[in-house]
Amino acid sequence: MKFPPQKQLELIKRNAAEIVSEVELLKKLTVSSQTGKPLTVKAGFDPTACDIHLGHTVLLDKLKVFQDLGHRILFLVGDFTAKIGDPSGKTQQRPVLSEAQIKENAATYTRQAFKILDKDKTVIVYNSQWYEEMGLSGLMTILSRYTVARLLERDDFSLRLKQNKPLSMLELIYPLIQGYDSVKLGADVEIGGTDQKFNLIVGRHLQESFGESPQVVITMPLLVGLDGKEKMSKSLNNYIGITESPSEIFGKAMSVSDESMYTYFTVLFPSIPKGDVEKMHPKEAKLYLASLLVEKYYSKEAAGKERERFNAVFSKKDIPGDIPVYAVSTAGPSVVDVLVDSSAVPSRNEARRLLGQNALTFYSGTLKDNRIVFSGNEAVLRIGKKKFLKVVYRP
């Protein structure tokens, strides 16, 4: 191993939400260092969509940390579990995907993952390899290892029952099916989002029930989407895909709210000191974030070109000189109120639609909790592609 166990632990802990348990992980790292046998580290990805976005990269980046430390990485494609639909963090039943959709998504996932992981050092496995051959008796063996009461400890399960919403038997056994993956693969460590904690813990329990050493669980924070509210998701159209064009990645990153931007730095670039980012002007910090993302998934040259292009297109000199001016007497006015009262948009619904689609670009001032934060006593924003508005604060 390149680093001693304690140093490895420090690198692994960086930006992790929780480790269950840190003591166990240090012991495993120590044994690995002494014996020269790498740990088996897995993360599962159910191919429920065709592209990998920044939310997925939180797990992939952590896998890369283990990979760089010399450990064995398993990229588990949940092509079988995708047929069930993981209900984690959901309050309603998820649709079941077709075989064709799953195969297409899985192929895209594995190809895109190598933008981060070393292809030659990554083992790709599909859980259909063992589940499609498993008979009813094998499934019964797994089900016998867990109680219904323990499964119903999941908040989303109990909530749906209380609300009289559908909860299928397939969804109930999903945590057991996912957990059994760890038994089959002999995982020492499993990485997942904070919304996966219950399922990952089930994997620990099942390993113990099958007489194996329980895996260490590492949960990673969920990345909020471009809407600043929901978890990044393609279905919610609030995502940045890692194979999108440099201009799309850069532009979407520049649309992230100031509050979310600092979280993006913490989650996606934990090696950058938080204090360094906080010293920057929000706009400069956002330009830095956008540049880092383009550089990571393309090149430093591409990032530089996108920054130059963005500055050229969106600099103040390109703002028309005759834009409408709307004065307000309240500090921190609602952007929806301003858009409607200034007649910039015809209705509150239209204002909310533009806000939800990140169609408002601030050239001075910014937006926080859907309220305008002035730079000096003014804010200049673009509404959609062509309309501009200057909002002036006059107490």
Summary of the structure (lengths in Angstrom):
residues: 395
radius of gyration: 23.9
end to end distance: 63.3
largest distance: 75.8
contacts: 1237
relative contact order: 0.10
helix: 48%
strand: 16%
